[in-house]
Amino acid sequence: MTGPTTQPGGPAGPSPGATGSPMPPYGLVARLGDWWQARADARAGLPSLEPGRPVGTPSLEEYHQDFLARVHRERLRLDVEIAPMHQTRATIAARIPETEEALARARARLDAIPVLLDAEQLAVRRGGEGDTAQDVVAARRAREHEAVRRPLVDEAARLHAQLTQMRVEYARLASTIRACELVGATRVRRLHAQVMRRVSAYERHLVRRHPAGDRIGPALAAQHPVVPGWVAAAEADDPSIPDTGPVSPPTGFPTTSSARTGSSAPYGATTSQEQ
């Protein structure tokens, strides 16, 4: 049985550029612009607590949409980076049960052949061996027996080594994917922290200038950017759980097997902020 190529030459971790790109700058000019916009919105009475008036501010919505755009860009970069690794893991996951079955068959055939022949089997003579010495006959029978058994031993050893290699590669890919997802989650956390700096600077001046500054807090909080669910899922994945690929069920049970994919929650689920 020919197994998949699982050379360890694939990516061993997040790409070098995964953490190298800087965060968007938030300098004095941008801060002054946020302060000026907060005062302008306060003079306009935004957000308004009156029925039928806007409950938020265009500036907060702009911060939110900008954050979403940056999050989508980070997720796209992450998906492009780990997609080949997921494809390789899927191939290995399909081959592991096949290799296990082939190994079980090879071991069953090997178990059916004794390691050593008994004295009676060693004493069996073939045609033309009537006058041959007994020790020579025994050596010939032992060599014939070894010639039959050795290919099965080699086949079982090869399949066992192949299965071990596939499981090691499967676990290595799982660790690499998790590391990449953690890097992406950390970058999104940094983006969220930065956008909240802008939101805080904006809201601090808005509340001070707004005529109902002591009562507009809930309206402002409703527009705060929210970290997507896949970030928390990537951070919550337990690295202590071994992930070595699908395991074949015991004999007599259904042959369907499941494996931990190591991937986070499906991306694209609508958050409470996006509804």
Secondary structure, DSSP 8 states (H G I E B T S, - for coil): -------TTS--SS-GGGTTS------HHHHHHHHHHHHHHHHTT-S--STTS-SS-HHHHHHHHHHHHHHHHHHHHHHHHHHHHHHHHHHHHHHHHHHHHHHHHHHHHHHTS-SS--HHHHT---TT-TTS-HHHHHHHHHHHHHHHHHHHHHHHHHHHHHHHHHHHHHHHHHHHHHHHHHHHHHHHHHHHHHHHHHHHHHHHHHHHHSTTTTT-HHHHHTTS----HHHHHHHHS-TTS---------TTS-S---------S-TT---TTT-
